[in-house]
Amino acid sequence: MIEPYRFATAPAHVRALDFGHVAVLVNYRNGHVQCLLPAAATLWRDAAATGHLDLIPPILANRLLAAGLLTRTAIPIPWQTPLTAKAATASWGSAEHPAGALRPAPTRTTTAAASALATVLTIKRLGTPSTTMHRLTTTLRRAVSTCRRPATHDQAQAAVLAVRRAGWYSPARTACLEESAAAMLLLATRRLSATWCHGVAPDPVRLHAWVQTDDGAPAAEPTSTLAYTAALTIGARHQHQL
């Protein structure tokens, strides 16, 4: 068990979203996700305002420290309170995203799209699972730093659809994370910028990654994507550094 410490702070790579009935913490360094019910979320907010870890019960504090969502400090260092996220109407668990379940519409599968997807899959394999998200976000930040002009919605959509088509024939897992990251790399080969988004939606709590253009429009996404609040964005003028 990790010993209790009086002071702590949340690392910059931790994001917190508050949906009212639940707060969701995401560690973008090791991929850990923690949900807090309202009482625990209130304790997180109180501690965030003061940097005092002793405001959180030891059992919960130990869990947050072990997950890397908090780190001990010698002095109180307040951290950002959770972002108020948009609530969703009750779905009773029936609202699901169809990505990966339906055959993509006919479109040209290019060598570039397949190569971009292969790059993402290789990055995932080369390293421990606990650092997968960190490796992917680092790669995306480097890729978007080379972009010189914004992609149009048609260009972003074409990139997503090309990768989606290539993923249909891939023997490896290709879901929203791999698909969106590969689409960003594909656009970067043409020096075209877009925004990579990773967000959370409530009821039930679920994660999703997608690509959107400068105007905030998701590329090749269903309307259900609008239920997600972005916790991390990379690229274009919306980039948030870890």
C-alpha positions in Angstrom: 0.0 0.0 0.0 1.2 3.5 -0.8 1.6 5.6 2.3 -0.6 8.6 2.7 1.0 12.0 1.9 -0.1 15.3 3.0 0.3 17.1 -0.3 -0.2 16.1 -3.9 -0.9 17.4 -7.4 -2.4 16.0 -10.6 0.2 15.7 -13.4 -0.3 17.7 -16.6 -1.1 14.5 -18.6 -4.2 13.8 -16.4 -7.5 15.1 -17.6 -10.7 15.2 -15.6 -14.3 15.6 -16.9 -17.3 16.1 -14.7 -20.7 14.9 -16.0 -22.5 15.7 -12.8 -23.5 12.1 -11.9 -19.9 10.9 -12.5 -16.4 12.4 -13.0 -14.0 10.6 -15.3 -10.2 10.9 -14.8 -8.0 9.9 -17.7 -4.2 9.4 -17.4 -2.8 10.0 -20.9 0.6 8.7 -19.9 -0.4 5.2 -18.9 -4.0 4.9 -20.2 -5.6 4.5 -16.8 -9.2 5.6 -16.5 -11.0 6.2 -13.2 -14.6 7.0 -12.6 -15.6 8.9 -9.4 -19.1 9.1 -8.1 -20.4 12.5 -6.9 -19.1 12.3 -3.3 -15.6 11.2 -4.5 -15.7 13.8 -7.2 -16.3 16.5 -4.6 -13.3 15.4 -2.7 -11.2 15.5 -5.9 -12.4 19.1 -6.5 -11.7 20.2 -2.9 -8.2 18.7 -3.0 -7.6 20.3 -6.5 -8.3 23.7 -5.0 -5.8 23.3 -2.2 -3.3 20.7 -3.1 -4.0 18.9 0.2 -4.1 15.2 -0.2 -5.4 14.6 3.3 -8.8 15.9 2.1 -9.2 12.6 0.3 -9.7 9.3 2.4 -6.5 7.2 2.4 -8.1 4.3 0.5 -9.1 6.5 -2.4 -5.9 8.5 -2.2 -3.8 5.4 -2.4 -5.7 4.2 -5.5 -5.3 7.6 -7.2 -1.6 7.7 -6.5 -1.1 4.1 -7.7 -2.9 4.9 -11.0 -0.6 8.0 -11.5 -3.6 10.3 -11.4 -2.0 12.0 -8.5 1.6 12.4 -7.5 3.0 13.3 -4.1 4.6 16.7 -3.5 6.5 18.4 -0.7 4.3 21.5 -0.8 0.7 22.0 -1.8 0.3 22.5 -5.6 -3.3 23.0 -6.6 -4.3 21.5 -9.9 -7.1 22.2 -12.4 -10.6 21.3 -11.4 -12.6 19.0 -13.6 -13.9 20.4 -16.9 -17.7 20.6 -16.8 -18.7 18.2 -19.5 -21.9 18.1 -21.5 -24.5 15.7 -20.2 -26.4 13.2 -22.4 -30.0 12.0 -22.3 -30.4 8.6 -20.7 -29.6 5.8 -23.2 -29.9 2.9 -20.7 -26.9 1.5 -22.4 -28.5 1.2 -25.8 -26.6 4.0 -27.6 -23.6 2.4 -29.2 -21.1 3.6 -31.8 -21.0 1.4 -35.0 -17.4 1.9 -35.9 -15.7 -1.3 -36.8 -19.0 -3.3 -36.8 -20.2 -2.2 -40.3 -18.4 -2.7 -43.6 -17.2 0.7 -44.7 -18.6 2.3 -47.8 -16.7 1.5 -51.0 -13.7 3.9 -51.3 -10.2 3.6 -52.7 -7.8 1.9 -50.3 -4.4 3.5 -50.9 -1.0 2.2 -50.1 -0.5 5.4 -48.0 -3.5 4.7 -45.9 -2.4 1.1 -45.3 1.1 2.3 -44.4 -0.3 4.9 -42.0 -2.3 2.2 -40.3 0.6 -0.2 -40.2 2.7 2.6 -38.5 0.1 3.0 -35.8 -0.1 -0.7 -35.2 3.7 -1.0 -35.0 3.9 1.9 -32.5 1.3 0.0 -30.3 3.4 -3.2 -30.4 6.8 -1.6 -29.7 6.6 -1.1 -26.0 4.6 -1.9 -22.9 0.8 -1.6 -22.9 0.9 1.0 -20.1 2.8 3.4 -22.3 0.8 2.9 -25.5 -1.3 6.0 -25.3 1.8 8.1 -24.5 3.6 6.7 -27.6 0.7 7.4 -29.8 0.1 11.0 -28.6 3.9 11.7 -28.9 3.8 10.5 -32.5 0.8 12.6 -33.3 2.3 15.7 -31.9 5.4 15.2 -33.9 3.4 14.6 -37.1 1.1 17.6 -36.8 4.1 19.8 -36.2 5.1 19.3 -39.8 1.7 20.4 -41.2 1.4 23.7 -43.0 -2.3 24.1 -44.0 -5.6 23.0 -42.7 -7.3 20.0 -44.3 -10.8 20.6 -45.8 -13.7 18.6 -44.5 -13.6 16.5 -47.7 -9.9 15.9 -47.3 -10.2 14.8 -43.7 -13.2 12.6 -44.4 -11.4 11.0 -47.4 -8.4 10.2 -45.1 -10.6 8.6 -42.4 -12.6 6.5 -44.9 -9.4 5.3 -46.6 -7.9 4.2 -43.3 -11.3 2.6 -42.3 -11.3 0.6 -45.5 -7.7 -0.5 -44.9 -8.6 -1.5 -41.4 -11.4 -3.7 -42.5 -8.8 -6.0 -44.0 -6.3 -5.7 -41.2 -5.8 -8.8 -39.0 -5.0 -6.6 -36.0 -7.5 -4.6 -33.9 -8.6 -1.5 -35.7 -11.0 0.6 -33.7 -11.5 4.3 -33.3 -8.1 4.9 -31.6 -6.1 3.2 -34.3 -8.3 4.6 -37.1 -8.2 8.2 -36.0 -4.4 8.2 -35.3 -3.7 6.6 -38.7 -5.9 9.2 -40.5 -3.9 12.0 -38.8 -0.7 10.5 -40.0 -2.1 10.1 -43.5 -3.1 13.8 -43.6 0.4 14.7 -42.2 2.1 13.0 -45.2 0.5 15.8 -47.3 1.2 18.5 -44.7 -2.5 18.8 -44.0 -3.5 19.6 -40.4 -6.6 18.4 -38.6 -7.5 17.9 -34.9 -7.3 14.6 -33.2 -9.8 14.3 -30.4 -10.1 11.8 -27.5 -13.2 12.2 -25.4 -15.6 10.8 -23.0 -19.4 10.4 -23.1 -21.7 9.4 -20.2 -24.5 6.9 -19.7 -22.7 4.5 -20.0 -19.3 6.1 -19.6 -17.4 5.3 -22.8 -14.3 6.6 -24.6 -13.9 7.5 -28.3 -11.3 9.0 -30.6 -12.0 10.9 -33.8 -10.7 13.5 -36.3 -12.2 16.9 -36.9 -11.5 19.9 -39.0 -10.7 23.4 -38.0 -14.4 24.3 -37.9 -15.0 21.6 -35.3 -16.9 19.2 -37.6 -16.1 15.5 -37.0 -14.9 13.7 -40.2 -16.8 10.6 -41.3 -18.5 10.3 -37.9 -22.1 9.6 -36.9 -24.1 12.2 -35.0 -23.6 10.2 -31.8 -20.0 11.5 -31.7 -21.5 14.9 -30.6 -22.3 13.3 -27.2 -18.6 13.2 -26.4 -16.7 15.9 -24.6 -13.0 16.1 -25.8 -10.6 15.5 -22.9 -7.5 15.8 -25.1 -7.0 17.4 -28.5 -3.9 17.4 -30.6 -3.3 19.4 -33.8 -4.4 22.5 -35.6 -4.9 25.5 -33.4 -6.6 23.5 -30.7 -3.5 21.5 -29.8 -3.1 20.9 -26.0 0.4 19.8 -25.0 0.9 17.1 -22.4 
